[in-house]
Structure formats: structure tokens, C-alpha cells
Amino acid sequence: MKFAVIGCQHSHIKMFIDEMIELGHEFAGIYDSSDFFLPKQYCDEYKVKRLENLYDILDSGIDIVGNADRNDKKIDIIEWCEDHNIPVMTDKPIVSNYENLKRLKDIIDRKKIKIGMMLTERFSPPLRTLKQLVEDDVIGELIDFTFLKPHKLNKDLRPAWFFDKNINGGLIIDILIHDVDLMRWYTGAEVAESDARLVKSILAEYPGFFDNATASILMNNGITASLKADWHMPLASASWGDGRIFVTGTKARVEVRSTGDIGLDSNTPLVLLTTHENKTEAIPLVKVEQTLSEDFINYINSSSLPLITVEDIYTSNKTVLNIDKKAKQTVRLL
């Protein structure tokens, strides 16, 4: 298959590009009309064309599109793909407001094209290992989750729109969508209640940019979760952040260090299991047989459902919009 990228505003799309090339598909080029540095960088790295307009996409005979435009414009690309019957894989989140959520629902209901979203953590070995522990009843009845996601800000490497909440959506919509998706996946339940807060401590020049988010959620089966994300990961860290998940069950406790043990400067992921019978031990990680892109290609070429369905895509986007809408805001500039 031949693929192209429309909108290249975040490095996440590199994962899609690399996976597609690894699968043997042809990278035709990138269309992005902005002056952001990533489109040129990736065109140079992959030795592909900087496409001048969307007609170049059609003239190139593209079979699939990767979509990493700014968060309020991704839906425009999906509608364009629908008009031209081209499947599209979009970086998360697909939408950052309710108007665009309605447009997404309309596309899904029309069922003209197949849509994917880069909820990449479902394809991560440590997080797939946690899923296996849940399914094998190693943890027992699930009681509570804690998700921690401090990120590096890398302010100078962000496009200007990143700091505009009306465009980006903010921490809850842009980052916690991963954790909301994982909660739905692990528990088989939906968010029933939420209580969240956004705090602004830095960058007074961007009034809508909040750098710290916390959310407490109750699933409709009684399982609770605490979700935390911020833009305060120290720059000297070897990783983008320090992703961790803590799970409490009736039979065991689990800690997932998805970015490794940063204290030992190791990027090897860890899953630590403690049961009533055995002390804490690191357990082998599950081997993930298919990448996100391979799963989506199989979905395009067959009637089988992908791991991330359109219902997952819509519900996870809707849920973070709802959590964000109810979130309280605090400004305490330092």
C-alpha cells in the first residue's frame, strides 16, 4: 500500500511512519502547510516529497493517510479522507471540542471509511502484560488504579497552537485520553463520575495553558482511579517522562513502569507483581504480536475488528471532553 501524512504537527506520527515502512508499505510524502519544523525534518529523514496540496495526495494514488494535524483540525482531514474513500489513522485526540465530536459521530455513523486512532499504549508490552494479568485473574477483583504521567514540556519544540487550550484541548483531553482508554479496556466498564482539576503554575503569556491535571473517576462497576499528568518532568531525564500505573486487586498489587526505572537510568519497562503468597518480583513481559499499524491494515483488508474500535475511539474522546468540561481551574503563577 502507498501512504502519506497529512498534517505533521507532532512526533507521534513517526511511530505510524516507521511501522508502515517496516511492513513494506511505500511512503509517498507529507502535506503540511505550516512552517513547523517537523514536516521538513521528516521529509529529509525519509527522503520523501513535501507535497504542495491535497490534490498531490490523490494524484499519488494514496491508499491510507496518517493524520497528525493540530487537534482542532484533525476532523477536517478525516472528512476529506471520507470524501475520497481513503482510510485514515489519526494521532490522539481526534477532537478537542463537542462540535467536532458530533462531526466524528456523523462520520462513524455513515460507515464510509475505516478510522484508527493512535491509542498506542494498548500495543505497549508492559501495558499488554497488565491486561493479561487482569484477564488471567492474577490480580483478582479490581479495586483501584493510579496513573502517573509527568511529561517534559520542551517548550521551544512545540508549535504555538499547543499552548492554546481552545485548539489543543489541554492535559485532560490531550494526555489523559490514554488513561481513560486503558481504564475502559482493563475494566470493561465506562466512566460514571469524575472530579478533576487543572492548575496553572507557569507561562503567564499563555493564559489558557494549564500545566498540571488531576482527575478522580468512578467506573460504573465501582472501580476507582486517580489520573495525574503534568508538564514538569525534569529535562535531564533520559525519557520523555515517567509513566507509571499502580493497580490494587483482591489478590495482588501491580506496578507498571512503562518508561523503565528512571532512577537507574534504564528505559527497560518493568511490571512488578506482589501477591499474598509471593514478595514483589518483576515478571516477564508479554510479546505483542501486531503493531498498531499492522492491526489497522488488517482491519482495512478484512471484516475483522481492530483492537481499537470506532466505538472505543468515539467513547474515549467523548469521555475526556466530559471530564474536562467539569474540571475546576486554579491559577497560582510561580
Order of alpha helices (4+ residues) and beta strands (2+ residues): beta-alpha-beta-alpha-beta-alpha-beta-alpha-beta-alpha-beta-alpha-beta-alpha-alpha-alpha-beta-beta-beta-beta-beta-beta-beta-alpha-alpha-beta
